[in-house]
């Protein structure tokens, strides 16, 4: 994580008072003393403050009334850290009537160094009263106000600095920091960008921009600034960690992997990077590498609860559910944000269809932190799986109330509305579904799944034009999206555009050969167009992918029956009824196949089962049975 305010870099370098100090040489000095005075000034400029102090002391001994010597002696003492001596010299000067913006600016700087900010502020204000354009005084006031967390006053002082010196990078930088403390991100970004326009190698400006953009969830811009910082200063503190975190959030996993792998080669003993690298691996679907990398991190950090959470996620993605449960349980034992681990435990148990255990985990997460929307999302999904759609919607709404820009909450609401429409055989809920998916797209304009779901809703409303537009938008966002082609194909079938539907469904199968629903609906379309051989191939592939799909066996059996391949028809239809005993059309066609094979008794048994389920189909079968008996 890089969101803590302590991660911001601030630079309150005190501006050298030397540039604004008195530099003229008194005409009253002797030639030798004048030479000494000029030597003292040169020593100051060379930052040889101890030697300079000796020179100015010598001048004061010779010319006790020379105020400039006292001023520069005080400045020298300030620079070598003898603040008490420096302030006493300044007081003598002030008592002698030496009063101008320079002396008050020096007094302010001394008090600032002594951490007596009240007296420092008073002195800098006095300096400004003598000279409103005293840059040093305005700057140091800005610094002190920031120390004292009086950020509005700090901003006002720094704006004055910029008025006096419009191209002073440090003033813009500190202005950005003050805006940052007030959470005014837009103005802080503007100030940091101005800093970089003036000084394009200002490292801390890149750093702070990276963090501001990260906190705004603009992860691409965050990563770009940390990347610029890395290029300028590869050894900048934690730059790889921050860059890796930003790239991870920006879903630029390959880029993050390349950068972190190179850094690990350079610093193999720094195990901190292994955790971020492991997370990038599993997001890039390199699960084995993710597990190995995070395991190495845990070997070095065996009490890292975060490490166990992340390796648990890796195991979950890999389908290694028991290991995932063990890892999340270990994270809970280590007291690392246990509510997070409970949420993941809920997800794992949901995957295992352990609904009771999943409910328990999500409820524990909610109990430990009722402000976390993920618990309510998990509970909503479980309620939806249990067909408790009203309760599910309430859970999703609770999640949305906690985090209004959470697309998953609105997605869940939309999905529930679709399911309620199907359950009630009514279009009443579909308008609410449209509103929910449109809200998802407001938050995430490039959410292709939301466009697909929106298209499905419009298809159910028979608004085929809008449905097709939604599927086209999903495809424009991801040309490899086979699901968009699948649903486009279904809508085109409903719109009687069979050749276009064929093209879309074939595209879905080409993009994702193991997408069983696409195979099944392509088979249905082939069957409708009397392309029986092609249809049989698609249904065979469907049941290969989904061996417990009764509709696949049923339709395969119907086609075998059409081809008068009664043995195959019987085998397929019997399997369909084994999986789904109440498929009336399968019972009818199996009965007909039995009759064609001379198995009248088996057909009569099916009639007995069918007459209480579908009277019309039962009568049809009975007519055929009687007809067969007459012929016999």
N, C-alpha and C positions, 0 to 999 in steps of 0.2 A: 504494500500500500504506500502511496506517496501523497496522501491527502492532508496530512497534519500540517498545521501552520508553521511548525518548527522546521519544515523542509524549505520554507522560503529563505532566500539569501538576501541579506541587507548589507549595504555598504555606506557607513556613515563616516567615511574618511574626512577628517577635519581639514578644511582648506588652509593652506599655508598662509599665515598672516603676513608673511614677509612682503608679498607683492603689494599690499595695501598700506604698508608702514611708511613712516617718514624717511626719506632717503637723502634729503638735501644736506649739504655740508655747511656749517655755520662759517660766516666770513670772519668771525672773531677768533677762530682757531689759528694757532701757529702752524707753520708749514709742516713741522714734524708731527704735531698732534692731528692735523688734517690727514696726513699719511696713515697714522695709526687708525683713525676713524674709518678710512676707506678700506684698510686691511681687515678691520673687524667686520665690515659689511660683506667683504669677499668670503671670509670664514663662515659667516652665516649662510651665505648662498651655497657653500660647499658642505653645509650641515656639520661643520666642526664647531659645535656649540660651546664646548668647554674652553677651547682656545679663544673663541670670540668673547666669552664672558671675561676672561683675563684681560683682553685688550680694552674692553669698555670700562672695566674697573680701573685700569691704569689711566684712562682718559679722564674719568671722574675725579681721580686723585689730583690730576693736573688742572682740570677745569670743572670745579664742583657745580657750577651753575649751568652746565651744558645738558639740557633736558633730553636731547636725542640719545645721548650716551646712556642715560638712565633707562630710556624706553627700550633700547636694544639689549641692555643688560637684563632687563626683566624678560624680554623675549628669549634670550639665551637660557636664562634660568628655567623658564617654562619648558623649553625644548629638551633640557636635560633632566626634567622631572622634579626640579626643586620648586614646587608650587608655592609653598609658604613664603620662601624668599622672594619669589617673583611677585606675589600679591603685595608684599610689604613695599617693594620698590614702586609698584604702580600706585599704591596709596600715597607715598611720598610725592610722586609726580602730580597726582590729583590735588593734593594739599598745596602744592606750589602753583596751582592754576593751569597746569598742562592738561587741557581738556579738549579732546577732539574725538572723532569717531574711531581713530586708530587705537587710542588708549583704552576706550571702553570695549572695543572689540577684543583687545588682548585680555582685559580683565574678565570678560565673558568666557573666553577660551580657557583661562586658568580655572575659573570656578567650574566650568564644564568638566575639566579633567579631574577636579576634586570631587565631582559628583554632587556639587551644591547647585542643583539646577535652578532653584528659585533665584539665587543671586546672579547666576549666569544669564537667565532670561532678562532680569532687570538691566544688566550691563549691556547686553546686545540691543535692547530697546533704546537705551541711552545713545548707543553708537548710531542707530538708525535715525534718532532725532537730530543728530549732527549731520548725518549724510544719509538721506533716504535711499541712495543707490549703493550703500555698503553691501556688496555681494556677500562677503564673509559673514557678516552679522545675520543677514537673512538666512543664509545657508545653515549656520550653526543653530539658529532659532528653530529651523525646520527639523534639524537633527534632535534637538532637546525635546521638542514637542512630541516627536515620535517616541523617544525614550519614555516619556511620561504618558504615552498613549492618548495624547490630545491630538488626534489625527487631523481634525478639521483645521486647527491652527497650523499644524505642520504643513498641510497642503497649501494654505495661504502664503506661508513664508517661502515655500519652494516655488510657487507661481511667481513670486516677486524675483526670485533668483533667475528664473527663466526670462522674465521681462528684461533683467539687466544683462544676462548672458544667454541669448536664445539658443546657442549651440553647446550648452554645457550638459554633457551626457549624464553625469552623476546626479544632477538636479532632477532630470527626467526620471532616472532610475529610482531615486528615493521618493519622488512623487508617486510613481507606480506602486511602490511598497506601501505608502500611506493609503492609497486607494484600495489596495489589496486588504489591508486590515479593516477597512470599512465594508468589505465584500462588494465593492463597486468594480466588478470584473471588467466591464467594458472600458472604463476609464483607465484601469491599471494596464490593460492590454495596449491601449492607445499610447500610454506613457512609455511602456517597455519597448514598443515598436519604434517610437521616436528616439529612444536611447540608441537602438541599433542602427537607425538611419544616420545618426551622428557618429557613432562608434560601433562599427559592425563586428568587432571582436570582443564586445562586452559580455563576458561569459555568464555572469550572474543574471543578466537580462534574458538570455536564452533559457537558463534554468527556470527562472520564475514564470516565463511564458509557458514553458512545458507543464509546470504544475497547475497554473491557472486553467489552461485548456483541458488538462486532465480532470480537474474538479468540475469543469463545465461539461464533461463527457464528450468533448471534441477531441477524441483520441488521436485522430490523424494529425491534427495540427500540433498536439502535444508531442507526438512521436517525431514530427518534422523538426521541432525546436530542439529536442534532446539529441536528435541526429546531427544537427548543425553544431551543437555544443560538443558532441563526441569528435567531430571532424576537427574542431578548433583545439580541443584539449582532451585527448584520449584518457588522461589520468584524472580528470575532474571527478570529485568525490561522488560515488554512486551513480554516475551517468549511465553506465550499462544497465544497472538495476532499473532506473527510471525509464530508460528507453525500452527495455524489455517489457516492462509493465504496460507502457503506452501502446506498443506494437501488439501486445496480447489483447488489450481491450479493443484495439482497432481491427482485430481479426487478421492482422498481417503476420500470420504465424511463421511462414517460411522465412520472411525477412528477419523476424526476431530470432529464429533458430540459427540462421547464418551468423548473425552478429554475436550471439551469446556463445555459440560453439567456438568461434575465433577467440573470444575473450577467455574462455576456459582453457584453450590451448596455451594462451599466454600466462594464465594464472590458474593452474590446475588444482591448487590447494584451496582456492576460494569456493567453498561449497554453497555459498549463498545463491550463486547463479544457477545451481543445479535444480532448484525448486521451480524457478521461472521457466527454465528450459524444459523441464518435465511437463509443465502445464501446456507449453506450446506444442510439445510432441503429441499429447493426447488430443488437443484441439485440432491438430493436423492429421488426426486419425492414425498416428504412429504409436499405438498403445503400448506395444512391447518396449519401445525405446522410452516411453514415458514412465513406465513402471521401473525399468532399470535405472533411469536417471534419478527419479525421486527416491528410490531405494538407497542409492549412493548418498543422497542428501541426508536421509534418515540415519544411515550408518554414522555420519558425522554429528547428527543432531537427533539422538534417539528420543528426546523429550519434546520434539516439535509436534504439537497437536495439529498445526497447519499442514505439516508434511503428511501426517496420517490422513487428514481429510482429502488432500490432493491425490494421494496414491489410492485412496478409496474410490475417488471419482474415476481414476484410471481403470481400476478393476471393474467398476460398474459399466463403463463404456465397453470393456473387453468381454462382458458377459460373465465375469468371474464374481458372481453375486455373493457367495459365502465369504470370500476374501475381502470384498468390499464391506460387508457387514462387520467383519473383524476389525478392519481399519477404522471405520467410523466409531465403533465401540471404544477402541483405543484412544481416539481423539477425545471422546467424552470423558474417559477416565483421566486424561491429562488436563481436563477443564479448559480446552481450547474452544471458546465460543460454542458450547455444547448444543445450543439451539441450531447452529449450522449443521453439525453432524447429525442431529435428529431429523432435520429436513432431508438430508441425503439418505438416511436410513428409511425414511418414508418412501422415497423414490425407489430404492432398491426393493423394498417389500411390495410396492405397487407393481414393479416389473415381475415379481414372483407370484403375483395375484394373491399375496397375503394381505387381504384388505384390512382385517382386524389389526394386524401388527402395523400396517401403514398408517391407519387412523391414529393409533396410539402414539407413533413417532411424531406425526405432524401436530397432534394436540400437545405433546410435551414441548415441542419447539415453540408453539404458540404460548404456552404457559411461561416458558423461560424468557420469551421476548415477544410480547403481543404487538409490537410495532413493526414486525418483519412481515412484509406481504407474502413472502415465499410459502409460509405455513398455510396461509389461506388459499393460495394457488393450489398447493398439494391437496388440501381438504376438498377444494372445489373439484379437482380432477377425480378424486375418489368418489365423491357424491355423484358425479356425472357417470362414472363407471357403474355405479349402483342404480342408475336411472332415477336418482333423486334430483331432478333438474332444478327445482325451485331452491332447494338447499344449496346446490352447487352455485347457482347464480348469486345467492346471498354471500357465499364465500368469496367469489370473484369480485363482487361489488365492494366487499370489505377490503380486499387487496388493493383495489383501485382507489379507495378512499385514503389508504395509507400512502400510496404512491400513484398519483393521478396520471403520470406518464408511463405506466407499466403496460406495454402492449399485450402481454400474456393474459392479463386480467380481462381485457375487452375481448380478446380472442376466445377465451373460455366462455364468456357470456354469449358471444355470437354462436359458438358451437352448441351450447345448450339450447338456444332458441331454435336452431335447425332441428335438433333431436326432438324437441317438444312439438315442432310442426309435423314431423314424421309420426310421432306417437299419437297425436290427435287427428291425423289426416286433415290438417287445417293449415291454411296459409297465414293465419292470424299472427303467428310469432315471427314471420319472416321480415316484416318491416323493422322489428327490433334487432334482428340479426344484421340487417344492412347498416343500421346506426352503429352497432358494435364494431363491425369490421371497418367501417369508415373512420371510426375513432382510432383503430389500430394504424390505419394508413396516415392519419394526421400526425401520429407520433413517429411512425416509421414509414415514410413515403415509398421506400423501396422494399417493403415486405411482400415478397412474391406469394407467400402462402395466404396472406390476407386477400390478395387479388383473386386467387383461386377460389377461396371460400365465398367471396362476394359474387364471383361468377356462378358458383353452385346455387346460391340463393336466387339470383336473377333467373337462372334456368328453371328453378322450381316455380317461379312466378310467371314462367313462359315469356319472359322478356329476353328473347334469345340474342337480340342485337347487343344489349348491354352485357350479357353473359360472355359473348364472344369477345367484346372489347376488353373485359377483365382478364380473360385467359391470354389474350394477345399482349396485354401489359405485363403479365407475369412472365411470358416468354421473352419480352424485350429486356426484362431485368436479368433473365437467366436462360439462355438459349438451350441449356442442357436440362431444363426442367421437364421431365417426362410426365409428371402429374398434371401439368398444365395442358399438355397434349391429350392426355386421357380424358380430362373433363371437357376439353374443347370437342373431342370426338363424340362424347355423349350428347352434348348440346346440339351438335350438327345432326346427329341421328334424330333427336327430338324435332328438329327443324326440317327433317326429310331431305337433308343434303348428304346423301349416303356416300357418294364418291369422296367428297371433302372429309367426311367422317372417317372413311377408310384411310385416307392419307394421314390424318391426325393420329389415329390409333396405331398405325404402323410406325409412325415417328416415335410414339411413346415406347413401343416395344424395342425399336432399334436403340433408343437412348438408354433404356433400362430393361434388358431382356428378362429379368426376373421379376418384373412388375406384374404380379398375377392378375390384378383387376383389369389391366390393359389387355392381357392375353384373353381373359374371359369375354370381355365386351367385343373384342375383335372377332372372337369365335361366334358370338351372337350375331354380329353383323354379317359375317360370312354365311351363316346358316340362313339368315333372312334373305340374302341374295342368292340362295341355292348353290353356294359354293361349298358343298358338303365336305369334300376332302380337306379343304383348308380349315374349315370349322373344326373338324375332328382333331386335326393337328394342334390347334390352339387350345381346345378343351383338354387334350391329353397333357399338354404342357402346363395348363392351369392346375390340374390335380397333382401333377408332379411337384409343383411349387407349393400347393396347398392341399395336402393329402386328406384333410378332414373337411373339405368344402363340398357339401352335399349338392349344391346347385351345379357344380362342375360335372359331377358324376351323372346327375339327372339329364343335363343337356347332351352329354356324350351318349347316354343311353338312348335318348330320343333320336339322335342322328343314326346310331347303329340300327335302330328300329326302322327308320326311313330307308336305310340301305338293305333292309331285310336280313341283317346279320343279327338274328334273334339271340344267339348264345351270348354275344358281346353285349347286346342290349340288356339282357337279363342280368348279367354280371354287374354292369354299371348301375342299373336301376336298383338292384338289391343293395348295392353299396350305398347309394344315395339314401335309401330308406333306413338302412342301418344307422347312418349318421343323423338323419332327420326323418323320423317315422311318420310325420304328418304331412308329407308332400303329396297332396292329392293327385296332381297330374302325373307324378312318378308312379303312384299306385295304379292309376288308370292304364298307363302305357306298359307297365310291367305285367298287368293282367292281360292286356292284348297280346304281348309277346308270349306269355304262357300259353294262350290259346293257339297262337301260330305254331307253337311247339307241341300242341296236343295235351298240354297240362291243364285240363279243365278244373280239377280239384283245387290246384294252387290259385287259379283265377277266381274260383268261388270264394276262397278264403279272403282274397283281397277285396272282393265285393262286400263281404260281411264287415270288413274293417272300414271300407270306404263309405257305406251307406249312412253312417252316423256323422260323417265328416263333410261330405259334398254329395248331396242327393243327385244333382245333375250328372256328375261324373259316374256315380254309382249306377244310375239308370243306363248310361251309355255302355258301361261294362256289362251289365246284366243283359242288355239287348244282344251284345256280341256273344255272350255265353250261350244264351238260348238259341241264337242262330247257329252256333257251332254244334250244339246238341242235336238240332234238327237235321243238319247235314250228316251228322254221324249216324 
